[in-house]
């Protein structure tokens, strides 16, 4: 369980940081039009990154 939470934490923190720093990059990779309001996408990245911090903290005592 600890390893799973740590891997989830790493994934979420990296994905969140990527979306916050490069909000239009995902859409260019997917071949989609750029979004008009990247701040909404950046907000989602921030929330996902915070979930990553939560997963990391939970990994210290997963049964608690």
Secondary structure, 3 states (H helix, E strand, C coil): CHHHHHHHHHHHHHHHHHHHHCCCHHHHHCCCCCCCCHHHHHHHHHHHHHHHHHHHHHCCCCCC
